[in-house]
Amino acid sequence: MKKTTKFIITTTDEHLTSHSGLALIGTLIENSGLRNGLRAVLPPKKSGAISSDDAVISMLGLLSLAKPDFAAVEQFRDDTYFRRCLGLKAIPSEETLRQRMDEIAKDAKDIRAALLAATVRLLHSHKPKLAPCFKEYLPIDGDVSPFDNSGTKKEGVGFTYKKLDGYAPMFAYLCGYLLNAELREGKQHCQKGTPDFLQETIVLARQITNRKLIVRLDAGNDHGENIRICRRNKVDFVIKRNLRREDIGDWLATAILRGKRSDPRPGKVVYIGDTVIRPNGQLKNYRVVFKVTERTIDRNGQALLLPEIDVATWWTSLGVRTASAEEVIAIYADHGTSEQYHSEIKTDMDLERLPSGKFATNGLILTMAVLTFNMLRLCGQTGMKNGFVPEKKVKRRRIRTVIQDMMYMAARVVDHARRVYIAISRCNPLREMWAQTYLAFTELG
């Protein structure tokens, strides 16, 4: 039996890096025009102090490596590769980074606008493939996803609808790219603040594409104001309705009268169809698609004493000629994909437990995560075009995979003839993909 190799530990003067992917992030930051946007809204640098834009971009670098804690910056203080990739004059200490984030967050309205504007410029310039969810419609998915911050005393942490202590941030995605994010207190109802958030999101989407848009929201956002905003902006919508106190028996009667019946198995009847209802506070009727299921026998063949009736209904602006009731239900079902994006933010980027005790600072970092998420997504999608493809066909690379395979690709940094080289091992099968992705980004710079 062959013994394992006994290694001898030594050191080298060569400049090695385990995070060569920062070169991709630095290039994308330049493509977004973020630095100029930050300098226009941040206070001028004090003599001898680290500039605020260097602090913000340093934080973006940490977020791209899934290191959102302020203490993580200490391992890069003497890392010239980190500084070069991100175009930093200096790298702040943990204390300076924390203090600077707190200062900027006190009046973060302008910097939030600058970060979202940089996101728009980035997506507009790179023109990623935006796949429609139905015909030519591009989906805007809005949803709340609680962040578990149990056991902490952070400002704004409260009891969420998931029955845990944390925050309840709102997210909006355009075809898998994070378009907008807003940190909210854990106890805040999901509809509070949503109309303004939705209006801002639609404006951002219009700056990226002029194609048809359709907003998808769940039952927590069943409110007439959301419908008004969609109609005002000439955007279609599919919003799941909250039945509240509506009578289930009445819906069954409507389904029998107006719905299309199917019998998927003995003892189970499904009715799918549509009707028209006037929302509260509205002056006109809107189409409502319904799916009513009646069960008299359960899946195990046991007869039920009383029938079980499930009702699901959706508001939609799509006409009968545009989309059938079945197609509207399918459009909304695809809204569930956004749950995967939430997971990528919370687990892959390690952002569920935000680093600061101050609500405003955590809100600022979540907005910075919008740009970071899209930079990582662009790395993965562009890499797929250059060979970053698994054995089975997929539509996107998960953020965790991008961080592991592209951000943390080991390399040697060589200074020669006034130029800087990144040397990647020939044994690495992803070296060509990484190089082609970097060249694609630099060509747009």
C-alpha positions as CSV (number, residue, x, y, z in Angstrom):
1,M,0.0,0.0,0.0
2,K,1.4,3.4,-1.0
3,K,1.9,5.8,1.8
4,T,0.7,9.4,1.6
5,T,3.3,12.0,0.7
6,K,5.1,13.7,3.6
7,F,5.3,17.4,2.7
8,I,7.9,19.8,3.9
9,I,6.5,23.3,4.8
10,T,8.5,26.2,3.5
11,T,7.9,29.8,2.2
12,T,8.4,31.7,-1.0
13,D,9.0,35.3,-2.0
14,E,6.7,34.9,-5.0
15,H,3.4,36.9,-5.0
16,L,0.7,34.3,-4.8
17,T,-3.0,35.0,-4.6
18,S,-6.0,32.7,-3.8
19,H,-8.5,35.3,-5.1
20,S,-7.5,36.1,-8.6
21,G,-11.2,36.8,-9.4
22,L,-10.9,40.3,-7.9
23,A,-9.5,41.3,-11.3
24,L,-12.9,40.5,-12.8
25,I,-14.7,42.5,-10.1
26,G,-12.4,45.5,-10.4
27,T,-13.0,45.6,-14.2
28,L,-16.7,45.4,-13.7
29,I,-16.6,48.2,-11.1
30,E,-14.8,50.4,-13.7
31,N,-17.4,49.4,-16.4
32,S,-20.2,50.5,-14.0
33,G,-18.7,54.0,-13.5
34,L,-19.3,53.6,-9.8
35,R,-16.2,55.5,-8.7
36,N,-17.2,58.7,-10.4
37,G,-20.8,58.3,-9.1
38,L,-19.4,57.9,-5.5
39,R,-17.2,60.9,-5.7
40,A,-20.1,63.1,-6.8
41,V,-22.1,62.3,-3.7
42,L,-19.6,61.4,-1.0
43,P,-17.9,64.0,1.2
44,P,-14.4,65.1,0.1
45,K,-11.4,63.3,1.5
46,K,-9.8,64.8,4.6
47,S,-6.1,65.3,4.6
48,G,-4.3,62.1,5.4
49,A,-7.5,60.1,5.6
50,I,-8.6,57.1,3.5
51,S,-11.2,58.3,1.0
52,S,-14.8,57.2,1.4
53,D,-14.9,55.8,-2.2
54,D,-11.9,53.6,-1.3
55,A,-13.9,52.4,1.7
56,V,-17.0,51.6,-0.3
57,I,-15.1,49.8,-3.0
58,S,-13.1,47.8,-0.4
59,M,-16.4,46.7,1.0
60,L,-17.6,45.7,-2.4
61,G,-14.4,43.6,-2.8
62,L,-15.1,41.8,0.5
63,L,-18.8,41.1,-0.5
64,S,-17.6,39.6,-3.8
65,L,-15.5,37.1,-1.8
66,A,-18.5,36.3,0.5
67,K,-16.7,38.0,3.4
68,P,-19.2,40.7,4.6
69,D,-17.7,41.1,8.0
70,F,-15.7,44.3,8.6
71,A,-12.9,42.2,10.3
72,A,-12.3,40.4,7.0
73,V,-10.5,43.5,5.6
74,E,-7.6,43.0,7.9
75,Q,-6.3,40.0,5.9
76,F,-6.0,42.3,2.8
77,R,-4.3,45.3,4.4
78,D,-1.0,44.4,3.0
79,D,-2.3,42.7,-0.1
80,T,-1.1,44.7,-3.1
81,Y,-3.2,42.5,-5.5
82,F,-6.4,43.5,-3.6
83,R,-5.5,47.2,-3.9
84,R,-4.5,47.0,-7.6
85,C,-7.5,45.1,-8.7
86,L,-9.9,47.5,-7.1
87,G,-8.0,50.6,-7.9
88,L,-7.5,51.6,-4.3
89,K,-5.1,54.2,-3.0
90,A,-5.3,52.7,0.4
91,I,-7.1,49.8,2.2
92,P,-8.9,50.8,5.4
93,S,-8.5,49.0,8.7
94,E,-11.5,47.2,10.3
95,E,-12.2,50.1,12.6
96,T,-11.9,52.7,9.7
97,L,-14.2,50.6,7.4
98,R,-16.8,50.2,10.1
99,Q,-16.7,53.9,11.0
100,R,-16.8,55.0,7.4
101,M,-19.8,52.8,6.6
102,D,-21.6,54.2,9.6
103,E,-20.9,57.8,8.5
104,I,-22.0,57.2,5.0
105,A,-25.2,55.4,6.1
106,K,-26.4,58.4,8.1
107,D,-27.5,60.0,4.8
108,A,-27.5,57.2,2.4
109,K,-30.1,58.4,-0.1
110,D,-27.6,59.7,-2.6
111,I,-25.2,56.9,-2.3
112,R,-28.1,54.4,-2.7
113,A,-29.0,56.2,-5.9
114,A,-25.4,56.0,-7.1
115,L,-25.1,52.3,-6.4
116,L,-28.4,51.5,-8.2
117,A,-27.4,53.8,-11.1
118,A,-24.1,51.9,-11.3
119,T,-26.0,48.6,-11.5
120,V,-28.1,50.0,-14.3
121,R,-25.0,51.1,-16.3
122,L,-23.4,47.8,-15.7
123,L,-26.3,45.7,-17.0
124,H,-27.0,48.1,-19.8
125,S,-23.4,48.1,-21.1
126,H,-23.0,44.3,-20.8
127,K,-26.4,43.6,-22.3
128,P,-26.8,40.1,-20.6
129,K,-29.3,37.7,-22.2
130,L,-32.7,38.4,-20.6
131,A,-35.0,35.4,-21.0
132,P,-38.7,36.1,-21.2
133,C,-41.0,34.1,-18.9
134,F,-43.9,34.2,-21.4
135,K,-43.9,35.2,-25.0
136,E,-42.0,38.5,-25.1
137,Y,-42.6,39.4,-21.4
138,L,-39.6,39.9,-19.1
139,P,-40.5,39.2,-15.5
140,I,-39.9,41.5,-12.5
141,D,-40.2,39.4,-9.4
142,G,-40.8,41.2,-6.1
143,D,-40.6,39.3,-2.8
144,V,-39.8,39.6,0.9
145,S,-37.3,37.1,2.3
146,P,-36.6,37.2,6.1
147,F,-33.0,37.3,7.3
148,D,-32.5,35.3,10.5
149,N,-30.6,37.4,13.0
150,S,-31.8,35.6,16.1
151,G,-29.8,36.1,19.3
152,T,-28.6,39.5,18.3
153,K,-29.5,43.0,19.5
154,K,-29.1,44.7,16.2
155,E,-31.3,47.7,15.5
156,G,-34.4,46.9,13.6
157,V,-34.4,43.2,14.3
158,G,-37.9,42.0,15.0
159,F,-40.3,39.0,14.9
160,T,-40.9,38.2,11.2
161,Y,-43.7,36.3,9.6
162,K,-41.4,33.3,9.4
163,K,-41.6,33.3,13.3
164,L,-38.0,34.1,13.7
165,D,-36.2,37.3,14.9
166,G,-34.5,39.1,12.0
167,Y,-35.0,41.6,9.2
168,A,-37.6,41.4,6.4
169,P,-35.9,42.9,3.3
170,M,-37.7,43.3,0.0
171,F,-36.0,42.2,-3.2
172,A,-36.8,42.7,-6.9
173,Y,-35.2,40.7,-9.7
174,L,-35.2,41.2,-13.5
175,C,-34.7,37.8,-15.2
176,G,-32.4,36.6,-12.4
177,Y,-30.4,39.9,-12.0
178,L,-31.0,41.8,-8.7
179,L,-32.5,45.1,-9.6
180,N,-33.4,46.5,-6.2
181,A,-33.2,45.7,-2.5
182,E,-34.5,47.4,0.6
183,L,-33.8,46.5,4.2
184,R,-36.8,46.5,6.4
185,E,-37.4,45.9,10.1
186,G,-38.5,42.4,10.9
187,K,-41.9,43.4,12.2
188,Q,-42.8,45.5,9.1
189,H,-45.6,44.3,7.0
190,C,-44.5,43.3,3.5
191,Q,-46.9,45.8,1.8
192,K,-45.6,48.8,3.8
193,G,-43.3,50.8,1.5
194,T,-43.9,48.4,-1.5
195,P,-45.6,51.0,-3.8
196,D,-42.6,53.3,-3.7
197,F,-40.2,50.4,-4.0
198,L,-42.2,49.0,-7.0
199,Q,-42.2,52.4,-8.7
200,E,-38.4,52.8,-8.2
201,T,-37.9,49.2,-9.5
202,I,-39.9,49.7,-12.7
203,V,-38.0,53.0,-13.4
204,L,-34.7,51.1,-13.1
205,A,-35.9,48.3,-15.3
206,R,-36.9,50.7,-18.0
207,Q,-33.4,52.1,-18.0
208,I,-32.1,48.6,-18.8
209,T,-34.6,47.4,-21.4
210,N,-37.5,48.7,-23.5
211,R,-39.1,45.3,-23.8
212,K,-42.4,44.3,-22.3
213,L,-42.4,43.8,-18.5
214,I,-44.6,41.8,-16.2
215,V,-44.6,42.2,-12.4
216,R,-45.1,39.1,-10.3
217,L,-46.0,39.5,-6.6
218,D,-47.3,37.1,-4.0
219,A,-50.4,37.4,-1.8
220,G,-48.8,39.6,0.8
221,N,-48.7,42.4,-1.8
222,D,-52.3,42.0,-2.9
223,H,-53.1,45.7,-2.8
224,G,-54.9,48.1,-5.2
225,E,-52.0,50.6,-5.0
226,N,-49.6,48.0,-6.6
227,I,-52.1,47.5,-9.4
228,R,-52.3,51.3,-9.9
229,I,-48.6,51.7,-10.1
230,C,-48.3,48.9,-12.7
231,R,-51.1,50.4,-14.8
232,R,-49.6,53.9,-14.5
233,N,-46.3,52.6,-15.8
234,K,-47.9,50.5,-18.5
235,V,-46.5,47.3,-17.0
236,D,-48.5,44.1,-16.9
237,F,-48.9,42.0,-13.7
238,V,-49.8,38.7,-12.2
239,I,-50.4,39.2,-8.4
240,K,-51.6,36.3,-6.2
241,R,-54.8,37.3,-4.3
242,N,-55.3,37.2,-0.6
243,L,-58.7,35.5,-0.1
244,R,-59.1,37.2,3.3
245,R,-62.7,36.5,4.3
246,E,-64.0,35.4,0.9
247,D,-66.3,32.4,1.0
248,I,-64.7,29.2,-0.3
249,G,-68.1,27.8,-1.2
250,D,-68.9,30.7,-3.4
251,W,-65.6,30.2,-5.3
252,L,-66.5,26.5,-5.8
253,A,-69.8,27.5,-7.3
254,T,-68.1,30.0,-9.6
255,A,-65.6,27.4,-10.6
256,I,-68.3,24.9,-11.5
257,L,-70.1,27.5,-13.5
258,R,-67.1,29.2,-15.3
259,G,-64.2,26.8,-14.9
260,K,-62.7,24.1,-17.1
261,R,-63.0,20.8,-15.2
262,S,-60.3,18.1,-15.0
263,D,-60.1,14.8,-13.0
264,P,-56.4,14.0,-12.4
265,R,-57.4,11.1,-10.2
266,P,-60.5,9.5,-8.5
267,G,-61.8,11.8,-5.8
268,K,-60.0,14.9,-7.0
269,V,-61.5,17.5,-9.3
270,V,-59.7,20.7,-10.5
271,Y,-61.4,23.7,-12.0
272,I,-59.4,26.3,-13.8
273,G,-60.9,29.5,-15.3
274,D,-61.3,33.2,-14.9
275,T,-63.8,35.9,-13.9
276,V,-63.8,39.6,-13.3
277,I,-63.7,41.4,-9.9
278,R,-63.3,45.0,-8.9
279,P,-60.3,45.5,-6.4
280,N,-60.8,47.6,-3.4
281,G,-60.3,51.3,-4.2
282,Q,-60.4,50.7,-7.9
283,L,-62.9,52.1,-10.4
284,K,-62.8,49.2,-12.9
285,N,-62.9,45.5,-12.9
286,Y,-59.9,43.3,-13.5
287,R,-59.5,39.8,-14.7
288,V,-59.0,37.1,-11.9
289,V,-57.8,33.7,-12.8
290,F,-58.7,30.9,-10.4
291,K,-57.8,27.3,-9.6
292,V,-60.2,25.5,-7.4
293,T,-59.5,21.9,-6.2
294,E,-62.1,19.7,-4.6
295,R,-61.0,16.5,-2.9
296,T,-63.4,13.8,-1.7
297,I,-60.8,11.0,-1.5
298,D,-57.2,11.7,-0.3
299,R,-54.1,10.5,-2.2
300,N,-54.0,7.3,-0.1
301,G,-57.5,6.3,-1.3
302,Q,-59.2,7.2,2.0
303,A,-62.7,8.7,1.6
304,L,-63.2,12.0,3.4
305,L,-66.2,12.8,5.6
306,L,-66.2,16.4,4.2
307,P,-64.7,17.5,0.9
308,E,-61.5,19.5,1.1
309,I,-61.6,22.6,-1.1
310,D,-58.4,24.6,-2.0
311,V,-58.7,28.0,-3.8
312,A,-56.0,30.0,-5.4
313,T,-56.7,33.2,-7.4
314,W,-54.6,35.8,-9.2
315,W,-55.1,39.3,-10.4
316,T,-53.8,39.8,-13.9
317,S,-53.8,42.5,-16.6
318,L,-53.2,39.9,-19.4
319,G,-56.3,39.5,-21.5
320,V,-57.9,36.2,-22.5
321,R,-56.5,36.5,-26.0
322,T,-53.0,37.1,-24.7
323,A,-52.8,34.3,-22.1
324,S,-55.2,31.5,-21.1
325,A,-55.9,30.8,-17.4
326,E,-53.5,27.9,-17.5
327,E,-50.8,30.1,-18.9
328,V,-51.3,32.8,-16.2
329,I,-51.0,30.1,-13.5
330,A,-47.8,28.9,-15.1
331,I,-46.4,32.4,-15.3
332,Y,-46.9,32.9,-11.6
333,A,-45.5,29.4,-10.8
334,D,-42.2,30.5,-12.3
335,H,-42.1,33.3,-9.7
336,G,-41.0,30.6,-7.3
337,T,-37.5,30.7,-9.0
338,S,-36.8,33.9,-7.1
339,E,-36.6,31.8,-3.9
340,Q,-33.3,30.4,-5.3
341,Y,-32.0,33.9,-5.7
342,H,-32.8,34.7,-2.1
343,S,-30.8,31.6,-1.1
344,E,-27.8,32.8,-3.1
345,I,-27.8,36.2,-1.3
346,K,-28.3,34.7,2.1
347,T,-26.0,31.7,2.0
348,D,-23.7,31.9,-1.0
349,M,-22.8,35.5,-0.3
350,D,-23.1,34.9,3.5
351,L,-25.3,38.0,3.9
352,E,-28.1,36.7,6.1
353,R,-26.5,37.9,9.3
354,L,-25.6,41.5,8.3
355,P,-22.4,42.7,10.0
356,S,-23.4,46.0,11.7
357,G,-25.5,46.6,14.8
358,K,-26.9,49.7,13.1
359,F,-29.9,49.4,10.8
360,A,-28.9,52.2,8.4
361,T,-25.4,50.7,7.9
362,N,-26.9,47.2,7.2
363,G,-29.3,48.9,4.7
364,L,-26.3,50.5,2.9
365,I,-24.5,47.1,2.8
366,L,-27.6,45.4,1.4
367,T,-27.8,48.0,-1.4
368,M,-24.1,47.4,-2.1
369,A,-24.9,43.7,-2.4
370,V,-27.2,44.6,-5.4
371,L,-24.2,45.6,-7.5
372,T,-22.1,42.8,-6.1
373,F,-24.7,40.1,-6.9
374,N,-24.9,41.3,-10.5
375,M,-21.2,41.4,-10.9
376,L,-20.9,37.8,-9.8
377,R,-23.9,36.8,-11.9
378,L,-22.2,38.4,-15.0
379,C,-19.0,36.5,-14.2
380,G,-20.9,33.3,-14.2
381,Q,-23.0,34.0,-17.3
382,T,-20.1,35.3,-19.3
383,G,-18.0,32.4,-18.2
384,M,-20.6,30.0,-19.4
385,K,-20.2,31.4,-22.9
386,N,-16.5,30.7,-22.6
387,G,-16.7,27.1,-21.5
388,F,-17.9,27.4,-17.9
389,V,-20.5,24.7,-18.6
390,P,-21.2,21.5,-16.6
391,E,-22.1,18.2,-18.1
392,K,-25.8,18.9,-18.1
393,K,-27.3,22.0,-19.6
394,V,-28.1,24.8,-17.2
395,K,-29.3,28.3,-17.6
396,R,-27.1,29.9,-15.0
397,R,-24.2,29.3,-12.7
398,R,-25.0,29.6,-9.0
399,I,-23.3,32.4,-7.1
400,R,-21.5,29.9,-4.8
401,T,-20.0,28.1,-7.9
402,V,-18.8,31.5,-9.3
403,I,-17.2,32.4,-6.0
404,Q,-15.5,29.0,-5.6
405,D,-14.3,28.5,-9.2
406,M,-13.7,32.0,-10.4
407,M,-13.2,34.4,-7.5
408,Y,-11.0,31.9,-5.6
409,M,-8.9,30.7,-8.5
410,A,-5.3,30.5,-7.4
411,A,-2.7,32.4,-9.4
412,R,0.8,33.9,-9.3
413,V,1.1,37.7,-9.7
414,V,4.2,38.7,-11.6
415,D,5.6,42.2,-12.1
416,H,7.8,42.4,-15.2
417,A,8.8,45.2,-17.6
418,R,6.3,47.7,-16.0
419,R,3.4,45.3,-16.6
420,V,1.6,43.0,-14.2
421,Y,0.8,39.4,-15.2
422,I,-1.5,36.8,-13.7
423,A,-0.2,33.3,-14.1
424,I,-2.7,30.5,-13.8
425,S,-1.6,26.9,-13.6
426,R,-1.9,24.8,-16.8
427,C,-3.4,22.1,-14.6
428,N,-6.4,24.2,-14.0
429,P,-9.1,23.3,-16.6
430,L,-10.9,26.6,-16.1
431,R,-7.9,28.8,-16.9
432,E,-9.0,29.6,-20.5
433,M,-12.6,30.3,-19.4
434,W,-11.3,32.7,-16.7
435,A,-9.0,34.5,-19.2
436,Q,-11.6,34.8,-21.9
437,T,-14.1,36.2,-19.4
438,Y,-11.6,38.8,-18.2
439,L,-10.8,39.9,-21.8
440,A,-14.5,40.2,-22.5
441,F,-14.9,42.6,-19.5
442,T,-11.9,44.6,-20.4
443,E,-13.0,45.1,-24.0
444,L,-16.1,46.9,-22.6
445,G,-14.2,49.1,-20.3
